[in-house]
């Protein structure tokens, strides 16, 4: 919709009072036996930063 505003589609909000709607959940973690837990933790911290979340929202329209 952003790239082609005249494209004949629209948003649809599913019935929240009955069945709800599909939601994508993103998650990450560091395993107990990780070989580089410190770097993995820094990466996860970056992923949750304002910079990374703004990128996700702008590039693929994912809710930050």
N, CA, C and O atoms as a Tripos MOL2 file, in Angstrom:
@<TRIPOS>MOLECULE
protein
  256   255    64     0     0
PROTEIN
NO_CHARGES

@<TRIPOS>ATOM
      1 N           0.8310   -1.1860    0.0000 N.3       1 UNK1
      2 CA          0.0000    0.0000    0.0000 C.3       1 UNK1
      3 C           0.8780    1.2520    0.0000 C.2       1 UNK1
      4 O           0.5220    2.2670   -0.6000 O.2       1 UNK1
      5 N           2.0170    1.1760    0.6710 N.am      2 UNK2
      6 CA          2.9110    2.3210    0.7120 C.3       2 UNK2
      7 C           3.4750    2.6000   -0.6800 C.2       2 UNK2
      8 O           3.5140    3.7490   -1.1200 O.2       2 UNK2
      9 N           3.9150    1.5420   -1.3730 N.am      3 UNK3
     10 CA          4.5570    1.7120   -2.6660 C.3       3 UNK3
     11 C           3.5760    1.9400   -3.8010 C.2       3 UNK3
     12 O           3.9050    2.6010   -4.7860 O.2       3 UNK3
     13 N           2.3760    1.3970   -3.6710 N.am      4 UNK4
     14 CA          1.3610    1.5300   -4.7290 C.3       4 UNK4
     15 C           0.0280    1.9160   -4.0850 C.2       4 UNK4
     16 O          -0.8520    1.0700   -3.9290 O.2       4 UNK4
     17 N          -0.1230    3.1820   -3.7140 N.am      5 UNK5
     18 CA         -1.3440    3.5830   -2.9930 C.3       5 UNK5
     19 C          -2.6400    3.3860   -3.7840 C.2       5 UNK5
     20 O          -3.7140    3.3190   -3.1860 O.2       5 UNK5
     21 N          -2.5600    3.2920   -5.1060 N.am      6 UNK6
     22 CA         -3.7690    3.0850   -5.9120 C.3       6 UNK6
     23 C          -4.1030    1.6100   -6.1090 C.2       6 UNK6
     24 O          -5.1050    1.2940   -6.7500 O.2       6 UNK6
     25 N          -3.2880    0.6970   -5.5740 N.am      7 UNK7
     26 CA         -3.5450   -0.7310   -5.6900 C.3       7 UNK7
     27 C          -4.8650   -1.0450   -4.9850 C.2       7 UNK7
     28 O          -5.0610   -0.6070   -3.8510 O.2       7 UNK7
     29 N          -5.7690   -1.7840   -5.6130 N.am      8 UNK8
     30 CA         -7.1230   -1.9620   -5.0730 C.3       8 UNK8
     31 C          -7.2160   -2.9780   -3.9230 C.2       8 UNK8
     32 O          -7.8910   -3.9990   -4.0500 O.2       8 UNK8
     33 N          -6.5550   -2.7010   -2.8340 N.am      9 UNK9
     34 CA         -6.6720   -3.5110   -1.6180 C.3       9 UNK9
     35 C          -6.8490   -2.5680   -0.4350 C.2       9 UNK9
     36 O          -6.6220   -1.3630   -0.5440 O.2       9 UNK9
     37 N          -7.2520   -3.1270    0.6760 N.am     10 UNK10
     38 CA         -7.4210   -2.3240    1.8790 C.3      10 UNK10
     39 C          -7.1380   -3.1470    3.1120 C.2      10 UNK10
     40 O          -6.9970   -4.3670    3.0380 O.2      10 UNK10
     41 N          -7.0560   -2.4850    4.2310 N.am     11 UNK11
     42 CA         -6.8440   -3.1780    5.5040 C.3      11 UNK11
     43 C          -8.1540   -3.8120    5.9720 C.2      11 UNK11
     44 O          -9.2440   -3.2990    5.7180 O.2      11 UNK11
     45 N          -8.0110   -4.9280    6.6540 N.am     12 UNK12
     46 CA         -9.1680   -5.6030    7.2100 C.3      12 UNK12
     47 C          -8.8450   -5.9810    8.6440 C.2      12 UNK12
     48 O          -7.8410   -6.6480    8.8930 O.2      12 UNK12
     49 N          -9.6590   -5.5760    9.5760 N.am     13 UNK13
     50 CA         -9.4560   -5.9040   10.9880 C.3      13 UNK13
     51 C         -10.4180   -7.0170   11.3610 C.2      13 UNK13
     52 O         -11.6350   -6.8300   11.3580 O.2      13 UNK13
     53 N          -9.8650   -8.1690   11.6810 N.am     14 UNK14
     54 CA        -10.6890   -9.3260   12.0380 C.3      14 UNK14
     55 C         -11.5000   -9.0290   13.2960 C.2      14 UNK14
     56 O         -11.1600   -8.1440   14.0820 O.2      14 UNK14
     57 N         -12.5820   -9.7930   13.4670 N.am     15 UNK15
     58 CA        -13.4650   -9.6360   14.6200 C.3      15 UNK15
     59 C         -12.7070   -9.9500   15.9100 C.2      15 UNK15
     60 O         -12.4710  -11.1160   16.2240 O.2      15 UNK15
     61 N         -12.3390   -8.9400   16.6340 N.am     16 UNK16
     62 CA        -11.5670   -9.1270   17.8640 C.3      16 UNK16
     63 C         -12.4050   -9.6800   19.0100 C.2      16 UNK16
     64 O         -11.8540  -10.1960   19.9830 O.2      16 UNK16
     65 N         -13.7270   -9.5800   18.9080 N.am     17 UNK17
     66 CA        -14.5860  -10.0680   19.9740 C.3      17 UNK17
     67 C         -14.8740  -11.5580   19.9030 C.2      17 UNK17
     68 O         -15.3330  -12.1500   20.8790 O.2      17 UNK17
     69 N         -14.6090  -12.1650   18.7620 N.am     18 UNK18
     70 CA        -14.9370  -13.5780   18.5950 C.3      18 UNK18
     71 C         -13.6680  -14.4230   18.4840 C.2      18 UNK18
     72 O         -13.1670  -14.9490   19.4770 O.2      18 UNK18
     73 N         -13.1670  -14.5390   17.2710 N.am     19 UNK19
     74 CA        -12.0340  -15.4310   17.0350 C.3      19 UNK19
     75 C         -10.6830  -14.7570   17.0240 C.2      19 UNK19
     76 O          -9.6530  -15.4280   17.0850 O.2      19 UNK19
     77 N         -10.6730  -13.4400   16.9460 N.am     20 UNK20
     78 CA         -9.3930  -12.7470   16.9100 C.3      20 UNK20
     79 C          -8.7350  -12.8400   15.5490 C.2      20 UNK20
     80 O          -9.4050  -13.0260   14.5340 O.2      20 UNK20
     81 N          -7.4420  -12.7120   15.5350 N.am     21 UNK21
     82 CA         -6.7040  -12.7080   14.2820 C.3      21 UNK21
     83 C          -5.3080  -13.2860   14.4840 C.2      21 UNK21
     84 O          -4.8320  -13.4020   15.6130 O.2      21 UNK21
     85 N          -4.6600  -13.6450   13.3880 N.am     22 UNK22
     86 CA         -3.3040  -14.1730   13.4280 C.3      22 UNK22
     87 C          -2.3150  -13.0720   13.8130 C.2      22 UNK22
     88 O          -2.4400  -11.9350   13.3590 O.2      22 UNK22
     89 N          -1.3510  -13.4080   14.6360 N.am     23 UNK23
     90 CA         -0.2990  -12.4680   15.0290 C.3      23 UNK23
     91 C           1.0360  -13.1840   14.9180 C.2      23 UNK23
     92 O           1.1900  -14.2980   15.4190 O.2      23 UNK23
     93 N           2.0060  -12.5460   14.2630 N.am     24 UNK24
     94 CA          3.3570  -13.0960   14.2070 C.3      24 UNK24
     95 C           4.1200  -12.6520   15.4430 C.2      24 UNK24
     96 O           4.1010  -11.4740   15.8000 O.2      24 UNK24
     97 N           4.7760  -13.5730   16.0830 N.am     25 UNK25
     98 CA          5.5800  -13.2770   17.2560 C.3      25 UNK25
     99 C           7.0390  -13.5660   16.9160 C.2      25 UNK25
    100 O           7.3630  -14.6510   16.4340 O.2      25 UNK25
    101 N           7.9010  -12.6160   17.1620 N.am     26 UNK26
    102 CA          9.3320  -12.8170   16.9630 C.3      26 UNK26
    103 C           9.9790  -13.0150   18.3210 C.2      26 UNK26
    104 O           9.6780  -12.2920   19.2710 O.2      26 UNK26
    105 N          10.8520  -13.9760   18.4110 N.am     27 UNK27
    106 CA         11.5270  -14.2310   19.6790 C.3      27 UNK27
    107 C          12.9410  -14.7030   19.4350 C.2      27 UNK27
    108 O          13.2720  -15.1830   18.3500 O.2      27 UNK27
    109 N          13.7750  -14.5630   20.4520 N.am     28 UNK28
    110 CA         15.1690  -14.9960   20.3480 C.3      28 UNK28
    111 C          15.6920  -15.2810   21.7460 C.2      28 UNK28
    112 O          15.1220  -14.8340   22.7410 O.2      28 UNK28
    113 N          16.7770  -16.0250   21.8070 N.am     29 UNK29
    114 CA         17.3770  -16.3430   23.0910 C.3      29 UNK29
    115 C          18.7890  -16.8430   22.9000 C.2      29 UNK29
    116 O          19.2430  -17.0460   21.7750 O.2      29 UNK29
    117 N          19.4640  -17.0350   23.9850 N.am     30 UNK30
    118 CA         20.8300  -17.5630   23.9780 C.3      30 UNK30
    119 C          20.8020  -18.8940   24.7160 C.2      30 UNK30
    120 O          20.3570  -18.9650   25.8620 O.2      30 UNK30
    121 N          21.2750  -19.9420   24.0620 N.am     31 UNK31
    122 CA         21.2350  -21.2530   24.7010 C.3      31 UNK31
    123 C          22.2740  -21.3620   25.8140 C.2      31 UNK31
    124 O          23.2660  -20.6320   25.8320 O.2      31 UNK31
    125 N          22.0370  -22.2510   26.7060 N.am     32 UNK32
    126 CA         22.9040  -22.4450   27.8700 C.3      32 UNK32
    127 C          24.3410  -22.7670   27.4710 C.2      32 UNK32
    128 O          25.2750  -22.3140   28.1330 O.2      32 UNK32
    129 N          24.5350  -23.5280   26.4190 N.am     33 UNK33
    130 CA         25.8750  -23.9610   26.0190 C.3      33 UNK33
    131 C          26.4070  -23.1830   24.8140 C.2      33 UNK33
    132 O          27.2390  -23.6860   24.0590 O.2      33 UNK33
    133 N          25.9220  -21.9640   24.6450 N.am     34 UNK34
    134 CA         26.3890  -21.1260   23.5420 C.3      34 UNK34
    135 C          27.8960  -20.9090   23.6330 C.2      34 UNK34
    136 O          28.4380  -20.6880   24.7160 O.2      34 UNK34
    137 N          28.5610  -20.9750   22.4860 N.am     35 UNK35
    138 CA         30.0130  -20.7760   22.4580 C.3      35 UNK35
    139 C          30.3920  -19.3120   22.5820 C.2      35 UNK35
    140 O          31.5230  -18.9930   22.9510 O.2      35 UNK35
    141 N          29.4660  -18.4220   22.2790 N.am     36 UNK36
    142 CA         29.7740  -17.0010   22.3610 C.3      36 UNK36
    143 C          28.5670  -16.2510   22.9180 C.2      36 UNK36
    144 O          27.9650  -15.4220   22.2350 O.2      36 UNK36
    145 N          28.2310  -16.5500   24.1470 N.am     37 UNK37
    146 CA         27.0340  -15.9930   24.7820 C.3      37 UNK37
    147 C          27.0970  -14.4750   24.8790 C.2      37 UNK37
    148 O          26.0760  -13.8040   24.7310 O.2      37 UNK37
    149 N          28.2770  -13.9270   25.1250 N.am     38 UNK38
    150 CA         28.3940  -12.4650   25.2620 C.3      38 UNK38
    151 C          28.0400  -11.7690   23.9480 C.2      38 UNK38
    152 O          27.3060  -10.7810   23.9500 O.2      38 UNK38
    153 N          28.5550  -12.2770   22.8310 N.am     39 UNK39
    154 CA         28.2440  -11.6780   21.5330 C.3      39 UNK39
    155 C          26.7750  -11.8800   21.1890 C.2      39 UNK39
    156 O          26.1380  -10.9760   20.6470 O.2      39 UNK39
    157 N          26.2350  -13.0410   21.4920 N.am     40 UNK40
    158 CA         24.8270  -13.3120   21.2250 C.3      40 UNK40
    159 C          23.9380  -12.3650   22.0310 C.2      40 UNK40
    160 O          22.9330  -11.8620   21.5300 O.2      40 UNK40
    161 N          24.3160  -12.1340   23.2660 N.am     41 UNK41
    162 CA         23.5540  -11.2120   24.1210 C.3      41 UNK41
    163 C          23.6190   -9.8010   23.5650 C.2      41 UNK41
    164 O          22.6030   -9.1070   23.5270 O.2      41 UNK41
    165 N          24.7970   -9.3630   23.1310 N.am     42 UNK42
    166 CA         24.9210   -8.0240   22.5360 C.3      42 UNK42
    167 C          24.0600   -7.9120   21.2780 C.2      42 UNK42
    168 O          23.4330   -6.8800   21.0390 O.2      42 UNK42
    169 N          24.0350   -8.9800   20.4740 N.am     43 UNK43
    170 CA         23.2060   -8.9620   19.2710 C.3      43 UNK43
    171 C          21.7260   -8.8430   19.6290 C.2      43 UNK43
    172 O          20.9990   -8.0720   19.0020 O.2      43 UNK43
    173 N          21.2780   -9.5980   20.6280 N.am     44 UNK44
    174 CA         19.8730   -9.5080   21.0490 C.3      44 UNK44
    175 C          19.5550   -8.1250   21.6000 C.2      44 UNK44
    176 O          18.4660   -7.5960   21.3770 O.2      44 UNK44
    177 N          20.5040   -7.5440   22.3150 N.am     45 UNK45
    178 CA         20.2920   -6.1860   22.8280 C.3      45 UNK45
    179 C          20.1580   -5.1980   21.6810 C.2      45 UNK45
    180 O          19.3340   -4.2850   21.7310 O.2      45 UNK45
    181 N          20.9870   -5.3860   20.6300 N.am     46 UNK46
    182 CA         20.8660   -4.5100   19.4690 C.3      46 UNK46
    183 C          19.5190   -4.7060   18.7790 C.2      46 UNK46
    184 O          18.8710   -3.7320   18.3950 O.2      46 UNK46
    185 N          19.0920   -5.9700   18.6190 N.am     47 UNK47
    186 CA         17.8170   -6.2480   17.9700 C.3      47 UNK47
    187 C          16.6520   -5.5540   18.6730 C.2      47 UNK47
    188 O          15.6680   -5.1830   18.0340 O.2      47 UNK47
    189 N          16.7650   -5.3830   19.9730 N.am     48 UNK48
    190 CA         15.6790   -4.7330   20.7160 C.3      48 UNK48
    191 C          15.8970   -3.2280   20.8720 C.2      48 UNK48
    192 O          15.1150   -2.5570   21.5460 O.2      48 UNK48
    193 N          16.9390   -2.7020   20.2620 N.am     49 UNK49
    194 CA         17.2250   -1.2680   20.3490 C.3      49 UNK49
    195 C          16.2650   -0.4670   19.4770 C.2      49 UNK49
    196 O          15.6300   -1.0110   18.5740 O.2      49 UNK49
    197 N          16.1670    0.8070   19.7530 N.am     50 UNK50
    198 CA         15.3280    1.6800   18.9390 C.3      50 UNK50
    199 C          15.7610    1.7050   17.4880 C.2      50 UNK50
    200 O          14.9240    1.7510   16.5870 O.2      50 UNK50
    201 N          17.0820    1.6760   17.2540 N.am     51 UNK51
    202 CA         17.6140    1.6820   15.8860 C.3      51 UNK51
    203 C          17.1140    0.4730   15.0940 C.2      51 UNK51
    204 O          16.5980    0.6240   13.9860 O.2      51 UNK51
    205 N          17.2660   -0.7110   15.6530 N.am     52 UNK52
    206 CA         16.8560   -1.9270   14.9520 C.3      52 UNK52
    207 C          15.3390   -1.9830   14.7930 C.2      52 UNK52
    208 O          14.8450   -2.3520   13.7270 O.2      52 UNK52
    209 N          14.6030   -1.6280   15.8260 N.am     53 UNK53
    210 CA         13.1450   -1.6690   15.7360 C.3      53 UNK53
    211 C          12.6190   -0.6830   14.7050 C.2      53 UNK53
    212 O          11.6520   -0.9800   14.0040 O.2      53 UNK53
    213 N          13.2460    0.4940   14.6030 N.am     54 UNK54
    214 CA         12.8430    1.4580   13.5730 C.3      54 UNK54
    215 C          13.1040    0.8800   12.1850 C.2      54 UNK54
    216 O          12.3150    1.0880   11.2640 O.2      54 UNK54
    217 N          14.2070    0.1580   12.0380 N.am     55 UNK55
    218 CA         14.5260   -0.4750   10.7560 C.3      55 UNK55
    219 C          13.4650   -1.5150   10.3970 C.2      55 UNK55
    220 O          12.9810   -1.5340    9.2650 O.2      55 UNK55
    221 N          13.1030   -2.3700   11.3360 N.am     56 UNK56
    222 CA         12.0810   -3.3870   11.0620 C.3      56 UNK56
    223 C          10.7640   -2.7320   10.6480 C.2      56 UNK56
    224 O          10.1140   -3.1710    9.7000 O.2      56 UNK56
    225 N          10.3840   -1.6920   11.3590 N.am     57 UNK57
    226 CA          9.1130   -1.0210   11.0660 C.3      57 UNK57
    227 C           9.1290   -0.3500    9.6910 C.2      57 UNK57
    228 O           8.1270   -0.3680    8.9760 O.2      57 UNK57
    229 N          10.2660    0.2410    9.3260 N.am     58 UNK58
    230 CA         10.3400    0.9630    8.0570 C.3      58 UNK58
    231 C          10.5110    0.0410    6.8670 C.2      58 UNK58
    232 O           9.9560    0.3090    5.8010 O.2      58 UNK58
    233 N          11.2600   -1.0330    7.0180 N.am     59 UNK59
    234 CA         11.6050   -1.8750    5.8810 C.3      59 UNK59
    235 C          10.5500   -2.9450    5.5910 C.2      59 UNK59
    236 O          10.1520   -3.1210    4.4400 O.2      59 UNK59
    237 N          10.0970   -3.6550    6.6150 N.am     60 UNK60
    238 CA          9.1590   -4.7430    6.3360 C.3      60 UNK60
    239 C           7.8080   -4.5660    7.0210 C.2      60 UNK60
    240 O           7.0100   -5.5010    7.0860 O.2      60 UNK60
    241 N           7.5610   -3.3780    7.5230 N.am     61 UNK61
    242 CA          6.2720   -3.0260    8.1330 C.3      61 UNK61
    243 C           5.9400   -3.8720    9.3550 C.2      61 UNK61
    244 O           4.7710   -4.0200    9.7100 O.2      61 UNK61
    245 N           6.9640   -4.4270   10.0010 N.am     62 UNK62
    246 CA          6.7430   -5.1990   11.2230 C.3      62 UNK62
    247 C           6.5100   -4.2300   12.3700 C.2      62 UNK62
    248 O           7.2050   -3.2210   12.4840 O.2      62 UNK62
    249 N           5.5430   -4.5290   13.2110 N.am     63 UNK63
    250 CA          5.2610   -3.6720   14.3550 C.3      63 UNK63
    251 C           6.4420   -3.7610   15.3320 C.2      63 UNK63
    252 O           6.7860   -4.8510   15.7890 O.2      63 UNK63
    253 N           7.0630   -2.6140   15.6520 N.am     64 UNK64
    254 CA          8.2560   -2.6530   16.5090 C.3      64 UNK64
    255 C           7.9460   -2.9870   17.9540 C.2      64 UNK64
    256 O           8.8560   -3.0520   18.7810 O.2      64 UNK64
@<TRIPOS>BOND
     1     1     2 1
     2     2     3 1
     3     3     4 2
     4     3     5 am
     5     5     6 1
     6     6     7 1
     7     7     8 2
     8     7     9 am
     9     9    10 1
    10    10    11 1
    11    11    12 2
    12    11    13 am
    13    13    14 1
    14    14    15 1
    15    15    16 2
    16    15    17 am
    17    17    18 1
    18    18    19 1
    19    19    20 2
    20    19    21 am
    21    21    22 1
    22    22    23 1
    23    23    24 2
    24    23    25 am
    25    25    26 1
    26    26    27 1
    27    27    28 2
    28    27    29 am
    29    29    30 1
    30    30    31 1
    31    31    32 2
    32    31    33 am
    33    33    34 1
    34    34    35 1
    35    35    36 2
    36    35    37 am
    37    37    38 1
    38    38    39 1
    39    39    40 2
    40    39    41 am
    41    41    42 1
    42    42    43 1
    43    43    44 2
    44    43    45 am
    45    45    46 1
    46    46    47 1
    47    47    48 2
    48    47    49 am
    49    49    50 1
    50    50    51 1
    51    51    52 2
    52    51    53 am
    53    53    54 1
    54    54    55 1
    55    55    56 2
    56    55    57 am
    57    57    58 1
    58    58    59 1
    59    59    60 2
    60    59    61 am
    61    61    62 1
    62    62    63 1
    63    63    64 2
    64    63    65 am
    65    65    66 1
    66    66    67 1
    67    67    68 2
    68    67    69 am
    69    69    70 1
    70    70    71 1
    71    71    72 2
    72    71    73 am
    73    73    74 1
    74    74    75 1
    75    75    76 2
    76    75    77 am
    77    77    78 1
    78    78    79 1
    79    79    80 2
    80    79    81 am
    81    81    82 1
    82    82    83 1
    83    83    84 2
    84    83    85 am
    85    85    86 1
    86    86    87 1
    87    87    88 2
    88    87    89 am
    89    89    90 1
    90    90    91 1
    91    91    92 2
    92    91    93 am
    93    93    94 1
    94    94    95 1
    95    95    96 2
    96    95    97 am
    97    97    98 1
    98    98    99 1
    99    99   100 2
   100    99   101 am
   101   101   102 1
   102   102   103 1
   103   103   104 2
   104   103   105 am
   105   105   106 1
   106   106   107 1
   107   107   108 2
   108   107   109 am
   109   109   110 1
   110   110   111 1
   111   111   112 2
   112   111   113 am
   113   113   114 1
   114   114   115 1
   115   115   116 2
   116   115   117 am
   117   117   118 1
   118   118   119 1
   119   119   120 2
   120   119   121 am
   121   121   122 1
   122   122   123 1
   123   123   124 2
   124   123   125 am
   125   125   126 1
   126   126   127 1
   127   127   128 2
   128   127   129 am
   129   129   130 1
   130   130   131 1
   131   131   132 2
   132   131   133 am
   133   133   134 1
   134   134   135 1
   135   135   136 2
   136   135   137 am
   137   137   138 1
   138   138   139 1
   139   139   140 2
   140   139   141 am
   141   141   142 1
   142   142   143 1
   143   143   144 2
   144   143   145 am
   145   145   146 1
   146   146   147 1
   147   147   148 2
   148   147   149 am
   149   149   150 1
   150   150   151 1
   151   151   152 2
   152   151   153 am
   153   153   154 1
   154   154   155 1
   155   155   156 2
   156   155   157 am
   157   157   158 1
   158   158   159 1
   159   159   160 2
   160   159   161 am
   161   161   162 1
   162   162   163 1
   163   163   164 2
   164   163   165 am
   165   165   166 1
   166   166   167 1
   167   167   168 2
   168   167   169 am
   169   169   170 1
   170   170   171 1
   171   171   172 2
   172   171   173 am
   173   173   174 1
   174   174   175 1
   175   175   176 2
   176   175   177 am
   177   177   178 1
   178   178   179 1
   179   179   180 2
   180   179   181 am
   181   181   182 1
   182   182   183 1
   183   183   184 2
   184   183   185 am
   185   185   186 1
   186   186   187 1
   187   187   188 2
   188   187   189 am
   189   189   190 1
   190   190   191 1
   191   191   192 2
   192   191   193 am
   193   193   194 1
   194   194   195 1
   195   195   196 2
   196   195   197 am
   197   197   198 1
   198   198   199 1
   199   199   200 2
   200   199   201 am
   201   201   202 1
   202   202   203 1
   203   203   204 2
   204   203   205 am
   205   205   206 1
   206   206   207 1
   207   207   208 2
   208   207   209 am
   209   209   210 1
   210   210   211 1
   211   211   212 2
   212   211   213 am
   213   213   214 1
   214   214   215 1
   215   215   216 2
   216   215   217 am
   217   217   218 1
   218   218   219 1
   219   219   220 2
   220   219   221 am
   221   221   222 1
   222   222   223 1
   223   223   224 2
   224   223   225 am
   225   225   226 1
   226   226   227 1
   227   227   228 2
   228   227   229 am
   229   229   230 1
   230   230   231 1
   231   231   232 2
   232   231   233 am
   233   233   234 1
   234   234   235 1
   235   235   236 2
   236   235   237 am
   237   237   238 1
   238   238   239 1
   239   239   240 2
   240   239   241 am
   241   241   242 1
   242   242   243 1
   243   243   244 2
   244   243   245 am
   245   245   246 1
   246   246   247 1
   247   247   248 2
   248   247   249 am
   249   249   250 1
   250   250   251 1
   251   251   252 2
   252   251   253 am
   253   253   254 1
   254   254   255 1
   255   255   256 2
@<TRIPOS>SUBSTRUCTURE
     1 UNK1         2 RESIDUE 1 A UNK
     2 UNK2         6 RESIDUE 1 A UNK
     3 UNK3        10 RESIDUE 1 A UNK
     4 UNK4        14 RESIDUE 1 A UNK
     5 UNK5        18 RESIDUE 1 A UNK
     6 UNK6        22 RESIDUE 1 A UNK
     7 UNK7        26 RESIDUE 1 A UNK
     8 UNK8        30 RESIDUE 1 A UNK
     9 UNK9        34 RESIDUE 1 A UNK
    10 UNK10       38 RESIDUE 1 A UNK
    11 UNK11       42 RESIDUE 1 A UNK
    12 UNK12       46 RESIDUE 1 A UNK
    13 UNK13       50 RESIDUE 1 A UNK
    14 UNK14       54 RESIDUE 1 A UNK
    15 UNK15       58 RESIDUE 1 A UNK
    16 UNK16       62 RESIDUE 1 A UNK
    17 UNK17       66 RESIDUE 1 A UNK
    18 UNK18       70 RESIDUE 1 A UNK
    19 UNK19       74 RESIDUE 1 A UNK
    20 UNK20       78 RESIDUE 1 A UNK
    21 UNK21       82 RESIDUE 1 A UNK
    22 UNK22       86 RESIDUE 1 A UNK
    23 UNK23       90 RESIDUE 1 A UNK
    24 UNK24       94 RESIDUE 1 A UNK
    25 UNK25       98 RESIDUE 1 A UNK
    26 UNK26      102 RESIDUE 1 A UNK
    27 UNK27      106 RESIDUE 1 A UNK
    28 UNK28      110 RESIDUE 1 A UNK
    29 UNK29      114 RESIDUE 1 A UNK
    30 UNK30      118 RESIDUE 1 A UNK
    31 UNK31      122 RESIDUE 1 A UNK
    32 UNK32      126 RESIDUE 1 A UNK
    33 UNK33      130 RESIDUE 1 A UNK
    34 UNK34      134 RESIDUE 1 A UNK
    35 UNK35      138 RESIDUE 1 A UNK
    36 UNK36      142 RESIDUE 1 A UNK
    37 UNK37      146 RESIDUE 1 A UNK
    38 UNK38      150 RESIDUE 1 A UNK
    39 UNK39      154 RESIDUE 1 A UNK
    40 UNK40      158 RESIDUE 1 A UNK
    41 UNK41      162 RESIDUE 1 A UNK
    42 UNK42      166 RESIDUE 1 A UNK
    43 UNK43      170 RESIDUE 1 A UNK
    44 UNK44      174 RESIDUE 1 A UNK
    45 UNK45      178 RESIDUE 1 A UNK
    46 UNK46      182 RESIDUE 1 A UNK
    47 UNK47      186 RESIDUE 1 A UNK
    48 UNK48      190 RESIDUE 1 A UNK
    49 UNK49      194 RESIDUE 1 A UNK
    50 UNK50      198 RESIDUE 1 A UNK
    51 UNK51      202 RESIDUE 1 A UNK
    52 UNK52      206 RESIDUE 1 A UNK
    53 UNK53      210 RESIDUE 1 A UNK
    54 UNK54      214 RESIDUE 1 A UNK
    55 UNK55      218 RESIDUE 1 A UNK
    56 UNK56      222 RESIDUE 1 A UNK
    57 UNK57      226 RESIDUE 1 A UNK
    58 UNK58      230 RESIDUE 1 A UNK
    59 UNK59      234 RESIDUE 1 A UNK
    60 UNK60      238 RESIDUE 1 A UNK
    61 UNK61      242 RESIDUE 1 A UNK
    62 UNK62      246 RESIDUE 1 A UNK
    63 UNK63      250 RESIDUE 1 A UNK
    64 UNK64      254 RESIDUE 1 A UNK
